[in-house]
Amino acid sequence: MDQKQIVTQMINFNKSTFDSSFNAMITLQDQAEKMVFGYLDKATWFPEEGRKAVNEWVDTYKKARENFKSSYDENYQKVADYFMKFTKEEKAAKTASTK
């Protein structure tokens, strides 16, 4: 098997693994968020300023999570494009040499 093909498969495997793990993390965070807000709804003694702080915290970690994911996707795409470009150039060179 060609080394470039092996590297490409490894990169795709890592992308798939990351996406699955990231989605599992999102699910856990969303469930934790539901639990916290459910608790806050029933905790009448909890101050309004504390509720605002929790809302800001949730918004902050969601934005950070989205930024992290978009950064990962962008960099993955750069790596994938690099290997696709390299593979295309190599195929073109092989085709030109056989003519």
Buried (B, 14 or more C-beta within 10 A) or exposed (E): EEEEEEEBEEBEEEBEEBBEEBEEEBEEBEEEBEEEBEEBEEEEEEEEEEBEEBEEEBEEEBEEBEEEBEEBEEEBEEBBEEBEEEBEEEEEEEEEEEE
